[in-house]
Amino acid sequence: MTVPQYLKKQFDIDFPTQEQLENLRYYKYAAVDKSYVTKYILSHYWNWAITLFPMWIAPNLITLIGLGFMATSILLVFYYVPDFSTDAPNWIYFIFACSLWLYSTFDNVDGKQARRTGTSSPLGELFDHGCDALNTTFVAILQCAALGLGHTGKSAAILITCVAGFYMSTAEEYYTKVLYLGYVNGPTEGILLSCFAFIWSGFFGAASWHVPLSQGIPIVAWMFPEKTTASDIFVWSMVIFFFVTLCVPVLYSIYEVCRDKGLDCVNAYMNVCFPIVVFCLAEYCWIMSPTSILLKEKQLCLFALTSGTLFGLMASSIILAHLTRSPYPNLAPMVAPVVIIAVLVNTNMFFGVRVLTPGAEYGLLWLTFLLTCAYYAVWVTLVIDGFCRFLGIRCLVIRRQKQTDQRVPTEVDPEADALLEAEEASSSNNNNIVQDEEGRNTYSTFHS
């Protein structure tokens, strides 16, 4: 008896449901990528890179290996610079740049491998997006470390902005059925900028980001408040980028879908905005609480991994609902742990009584992390098993027999086709639409 079978029998779990799996027949991937960097430069690089991979390696395995590079860098952060200080050896920042670049490369060639081997499937999109959701937190941690942000509000801003950006991208895809990447987007220009920042820290050290502009670049210092540093510009540019080029366009896209399909726009906005707003506010209140250990005892790394795993489950749940044509998922169970602990650490401010001691908060943080990882592992196991059984595929291995003989036939969905045709018409001048036959062009942090 396999682990998924044991879990389903022991706990009477029916997940994913048969109805959800049947809706995979309507699966059709659609994406629009308007980045000129992708079109004229990186697409040629990815076409060359895919030739380095043997035909026997599964696309999902490529994705997982890419995430492994990032996990290695996270281990380096925990060992050398868990406090996000400027004291780390410079060579680790070059490792950060290499791991992020390799992740991006593997993340973009996995779809091409799926096309080469005839193994494109809904599982590929879910697996890819799930890894991207986890990697969002990994990237934020590396940025905090490479810029030497320390345990400060700027680190909190990076962590929250990256999570919120990816969430909005995922919610947009749920409603529009199309993954949209703008002229300037996180998976392309955002990753290039991050790699540049890591390389800069490798040559000049993380401390170089904290030199006032009046001393480092006096020609532009007059444009900013006194004592502004490059790290300030990096962080707050990300925040502004999120609100101006991502948040507003996504909300407008959802409004257009609701208007065209006769959906309740207020309900859609509540589904999308309420969970992430509460989640981000709870994160901020927990981090910045004067009685919390996160900043005082430098536990932001562990917090980031805990909240990042919860967020990975949130994003993966939305993608699962998108692929299986299910209602927008209830994200309260993923949001609740952060909200509850944020309230507990702030009771002293509101009621004059401190409920959690520093030791209790530390223990609760570890307990939340371990339980979240265990729950996420069970969730992933059940979903992958359900998809593989229904589609007649394997997750990390390519079957020897032809994939087309094993797969469930898909059915035509007029609504999805109409949405895709509309996107094609609106993007015809750019001629840069990626569909299922091109594989999975996914994202890692945020887009515009």
C-alpha positions in Angstrom: 0.0 0.0 0.0 1.4 3.4 -1.0 1.5 6.4 1.3 -1.3 8.2 -0.5 -3.5 5.1 -0.4 -2.8 4.7 3.3 -3.6 8.3 4.1 -6.9 8.1 2.1 -7.9 4.9 3.8 -6.8 5.7 7.3 -8.3 9.2 7.4 -11.1 8.8 4.9 -9.7 11.5 2.6 -11.3 12.2 -0.8 -8.8 14.7 -2.2 -8.6 15.7 -4.9 -12.2 14.7 -5.7 -13.1 12.8 -8.8 -15.0 15.8 -10.0 -11.9 17.9 -9.8 -9.9 15.3 -11.6 -12.5 15.0 -14.4 -12.2 18.7 -15.0 -8.5 18.2 -16.0 -9.9 17.2 -19.3 -10.5 20.8 -20.1 -6.9 21.8 -19.3 -5.4 24.2 -21.8 -2.4 26.3 -20.8 -2.2 29.9 -22.0 0.3 32.6 -21.3 1.4 36.0 -22.6 4.9 37.2 -22.1 5.6 40.8 -23.4 9.1 41.2 -22.2 11.5 42.3 -24.9 14.4 40.8 -22.9 12.7 37.4 -23.1 11.8 37.8 -26.8 15.1 39.0 -28.1 17.7 37.6 -25.7 16.6 35.0 -23.1 14.4 32.9 -25.4 17.5 32.1 -27.6 19.5 31.3 -24.5 16.8 28.9 -23.3 16.6 27.2 -26.7 20.3 26.5 -26.4 20.1 25.4 -22.8 17.5 22.8 -23.4 19.9 21.0 -25.7 22.1 20.2 -22.7 19.4 18.1 -21.1 19.1 14.4 -22.0 15.7 13.2 -23.3 15.2 10.8 -20.4 15.0 13.5 -17.7 11.5 14.4 -16.7 10.4 18.1 -16.8 9.3 18.1 -13.2 12.7 16.7 -12.1 14.3 19.6 -13.9 12.1 22.0 -11.9 12.9 20.2 -8.7 16.7 20.3 -9.3 16.4 24.0 -10.0 14.7 24.5 -6.6 17.5 22.5 -5.0 20.0 25.1 -6.1 18.0 27.8 -4.3 17.7 25.6 -1.2 21.5 25.3 -1.1 21.8 29.0 -1.0 19.3 29.2 1.8 21.4 26.8 3.8 24.4 29.1 3.3 22.3 32.0 4.6 21.5 30.0 7.8 25.2 29.0 8.3 27.0 32.3 7.4 24.5 35.2 7.7 21.3 34.2 9.6 21.1 37.8 10.9 21.2 39.3 7.4 24.2 41.3 8.4 27.0 42.6 6.2 29.6 40.3 7.7 29.3 37.3 5.4 32.1 36.2 3.1 31.7 37.8 -0.3 31.9 34.5 -2.2 28.5 33.4 -1.0 26.9 36.2 -2.9 28.3 34.8 -6.1 26.7 31.5 -5.1 23.4 33.3 -4.6 23.6 34.7 -8.2 24.5 31.4 -9.7 21.7 29.5 -7.9 19.1 32.1 -8.9 20.2 32.1 -12.5 20.2 28.3 -12.6 16.8 28.2 -11.1 15.5 30.6 -13.6 17.1 28.6 -16.4 15.7 25.3 -15.2 12.3 26.9 -14.6 12.1 28.0 -18.2 13.5 24.9 -19.9 11.3 22.4 -18.1 8.4 23.3 -20.4 10.6 22.9 -23.4 11.6 19.5 -22.2 7.9 18.7 -21.8 7.4 19.6 -25.4 10.4 17.6 -26.6 9.3 14.5 -24.7 5.5 14.8 -25.2 4.9 14.9 -21.5 3.0 18.3 -21.0 0.3 17.9 -18.4 -1.7 19.9 -15.8 0.6 18.3 -13.2 3.5 20.1 -14.8 1.9 23.5 -14.4 0.9 22.7 -10.8 4.3 21.4 -9.9 6.1 24.3 -11.5 3.9 26.9 -9.9 4.2 25.2 -6.5 8.0 25.3 -6.7 7.8 29.0 -7.8 5.7 29.8 -4.8 8.3 28.4 -2.4 11.1 30.0 -4.4 9.4 33.4 -3.9 10.4 33.3 -0.2 13.8 31.9 -1.0 14.5 34.9 -3.3 13.4 37.3 -0.7 15.7 35.7 1.9 18.6 35.9 -0.4 17.9 39.6 -1.2 17.8 40.4 2.5 21.1 38.7 3.0 22.9 40.1 0.0 21.8 43.6 0.7 22.7 43.3 4.4 19.3 44.5 5.5 19.6 43.0 8.9 16.6 42.3 11.1 14.8 45.5 10.2 11.6 46.8 8.7 13.2 46.8 5.3 13.6 43.0 5.5 10.0 42.7 6.4 9.0 44.9 3.4 11.0 42.6 1.0 9.4 39.4 2.4 5.8 40.8 2.3 6.1 42.4 -1.1 7.5 39.3 -2.8 4.7 37.1 -1.3 2.0 39.6 -2.2 3.2 40.0 -5.7 3.2 36.3 -6.5 -0.2 35.9 -4.9 -1.7 38.6 -7.1 -0.2 37.0 -10.2 -1.7 33.6 -9.2 -5.1 35.1 -8.5 -5.1 36.9 -11.8 -4.4 33.6 -13.6 -7.3 31.9 -11.8 -9.8 34.5 -13.0 -8.4 35.3 -16.5 -7.2 31.7 -17.3 -4.1 33.3 -18.8 -0.7 33.9 -17.2 0.3 37.5 -18.1 3.9 38.7 -17.9 4.3 42.4 -18.7 7.0 44.4 -20.5 8.9 44.5 -17.3 8.2 41.5 -15.0 9.7 39.7 -12.1 10.6 36.4 -13.7 12.7 38.2 -16.3 13.9 41.7 -15.4 13.3 41.1 -11.6 15.6 38.0 -11.6 18.2 39.8 -13.7 18.2 42.7 -11.3 18.5 40.4 -8.3 21.4 38.5 -9.9 23.1 41.9 -10.6 22.6 42.9 -6.9 24.1 39.6 -5.7 27.1 40.0 -8.0 27.6 43.6 -6.8 27.7 42.3 -3.2 30.1 39.7 -4.3 32.6 42.3 -5.5 32.0 45.1 -3.1 30.4 43.5 -0.1 26.9 43.9 1.4 28.1 47.0 3.3 28.3 48.9 0.0 24.5 49.0 -0.2 24.5 51.1 3.0 26.8 54.0 1.9 24.7 57.2 1.7 24.2 58.3 -1.9 25.8 61.7 -1.1 29.0 59.8 -0.7 28.7 57.1 -3.3 26.7 58.7 -6.1 26.5 62.4 -5.3 25.2 63.3 -8.8 21.8 61.7 -8.0 21.8 62.2 -4.2 19.8 65.5 -4.5 16.8 63.5 -5.8 16.4 61.6 -2.5 16.1 62.4 1.2 19.3 62.9 3.1 21.1 59.7 4.2 19.2 57.6 1.6 21.2 54.5 0.6 21.1 52.1 -2.3 19.4 49.5 -0.2 16.6 52.0 0.6 16.1 52.6 -3.2 16.1 48.8 -3.9 13.5 48.0 -1.2 11.1 50.9 -1.8 11.4 50.5 -5.6 10.1 47.0 -5.2 7.2 48.2 -3.1 6.3 50.9 -5.6 6.7 48.4 -8.5 4.3 46.1 -6.8 1.5 48.6 -6.3 1.8 50.5 -9.6 2.7 47.9 -12.2 1.2 44.8 -10.6 -1.5 45.3 -8.0 -3.5 47.9 -10.0 -3.3 46.0 -13.4 -4.3 42.7 -11.7 -7.3 44.2 -10.0 -8.4 45.8 -13.3 -8.0 42.5 -15.2 -10.2 40.8 -12.6 -12.8 43.5 -13.0 -12.8 43.0 -16.7 -13.4 39.3 -16.4 -16.2 39.9 -13.9 -17.8 42.4 -16.2 -17.6 40.2 -19.3 -18.8 37.1 -17.5 -21.4 38.7 -15.3 -19.7 37.8 -12.1 -20.0 39.6 -8.8 -16.9 41.9 -8.8 -17.2 42.7 -5.1 -17.2 39.0 -4.2 -14.2 38.3 -6.5 -12.3 41.2 -4.9 -13.1 39.8 -1.4 -12.0 36.3 -2.4 -8.7 37.7 -3.7 -7.8 40.6 -1.5 -9.1 39.7 2.0 -6.8 36.6 2.6 -3.6 38.3 1.4 -4.3 41.6 3.1 -4.9 39.8 6.4 -1.9 37.5 5.9 0.5 40.4 5.1 -0.9 42.6 8.0 -0.5 39.7 10.4 3.1 39.1 9.2 3.9 42.8 9.7 2.3 42.9 13.1 4.2 39.8 14.2 7.5 41.0 12.9 7.4 44.5 14.1 5.9 43.7 17.6 8.1 45.3 20.3 7.6 42.1 22.4 8.4 39.6 19.6 11.7 37.7 19.3 11.8 37.9 15.5 13.8 41.0 15.3 15.3 41.1 18.8 16.7 37.5 18.7 17.1 37.5 15.0 14.7 34.7 14.1 13.5 36.3 10.8 14.9 33.4 8.7 12.9 30.8 10.5 9.8 33.0 10.3 10.3 33.6 6.6 10.5 29.8 5.9 7.4 29.2 8.1 5.2 31.9 6.5 6.7 31.0 3.1 5.6 27.4 3.4 2.1 28.6 4.4 2.1 30.9 1.4 3.3 28.1 -0.9 0.2 26.1 0.2 -2.0 29.1 -0.5 -0.7 29.7 -4.0 -0.7 26.0 -4.8 -4.4 25.8 -3.7 -5.3 28.6 -6.0 -3.5 26.9 -9.0 -5.2 23.6 -8.1 -8.6 25.3 -8.2 -7.6 26.9 -11.5 -6.7 23.6 -13.1 -9.7 21.7 -11.8 -12.2 24.5 -12.4 -13.1 24.6 -8.7 -14.4 27.5 -6.7 -11.8 29.9 -5.3 -10.2 28.1 -2.3 -10.8 28.9 1.3 -7.4 30.2 2.4 -8.4 30.8 6.1 -6.6 27.6 7.4 -3.3 28.9 5.9 -3.8 32.5 7.1 -5.0 31.6 10.6 -1.7 30.4 12.2 0.1 33.7 11.4 -2.9 35.8 12.6 -3.3 33.8 15.9 0.4 34.2 16.8 0.5 37.8 15.7 -2.4 38.5 18.2 -0.7 36.5 21.0 2.6 38.4 20.7 0.8 41.7 20.8 -1.5 41.1 23.8 0.8 43.2 26.0 0.1 46.3 23.8 -3.7 45.9 24.0 -4.4 44.2 27.3 -1.3 44.9 29.3 -0.7 41.1 29.7 2.0 39.2 28.0 0.7 35.8 27.0 3.8 34.4 25.2 7.2 34.4 26.8 10.2 34.6 24.4 10.8 30.9 24.9 7.1 30.1 24.2 7.1 32.2 21.1 10.3 30.5 19.8 8.8 27.1 20.5 5.5 28.0 18.9 7.4 29.3 15.8 9.2 26.0 15.4 6.0 24.0 16.0 4.2 26.0 13.4 7.0 25.4 10.9 7.2 21.7 11.4 3.4 21.2 11.3 3.1 23.4 8.2 5.8 21.4 6.4 4.1 18.1 7.4 0.7 19.3 6.2 2.2 20.6 3.0 4.0 17.3 2.4 0.7 15.4 2.8 -1.2 17.9 0.6 1.4 17.6 -2.2 1.6 13.8 -1.9 -2.2 13.5 -2.3 -2.5 15.9 -5.2 0.4 14.4 -7.1 -0.9 10.9 -6.6 -4.4 11.9 -7.7 -3.1 13.7 -10.9 -0.7 10.8 -11.8 -3.4 8.1 -11.4 -6.0 10.0 -13.4 -3.6 11.1 -16.2 -1.7 7.8 -16.3 1.7 9.5 -15.8 4.5 9.7 -13.3 5.7 12.8 -11.6 9.5 12.6 -11.8 10.0 9.9 -14.3 9.1 9.6 -18.0 7.4 6.3 -18.8 9.1 4.3 -21.5 5.9 3.8 -23.5 4.6 6.8 -25.4 2.9 9.3 -23.2 0.1 9.8 -25.6 -1.0 6.2 -25.1 -1.3 6.8 -21.3 -3.0 10.2 -21.1 -6.6 11.1 -20.6 -8.0 12.8 -23.7 -8.9 16.4 -23.3 -12.1 18.0 -24.4 -12.7 21.3 -26.1 -13.8 24.1 -23.8 -15.4 27.0 -25.7 -15.0 29.4 -22.9 -11.3 28.8 -22.4 -10.8 29.0 -26.2 -12.6 32.3 -26.4 -10.5 33.7 -23.6 -7.3 32.6 -25.3 -8.4 34.0 -28.6 -9.1 37.3 -27.0 -5.7 37.4 -25.5 -4.2 36.5 -28.8 -6.0 39.3 -30.5 -5.0 41.9 -27.9 -1.3 40.7 -28.1 -1.0 40.2 -31.9 1.3 43.2 -32.2 3.7 41.6 -29.8 3.6 38.1 -31.3 4.8 36.6 -28.1 2.2 34.2 -26.8 3.2 31.0 -25.1 0.7 28.1 -25.1 0.8 24.5 -24.0 2.8 23.3 -27.0 5.6 25.7 -25.9 5.5 24.2 -22.5 5.3 26.1 -19.2 6.7 29.6 -19.1 6.3 30.2 -15.4 7.2 32.9 -12.9 9.1 33.2 -9.7 8.5 36.4 -7.9 6.1 39.0 -9.4 5.3 40.6 -12.7 3.8 43.6 -14.2 
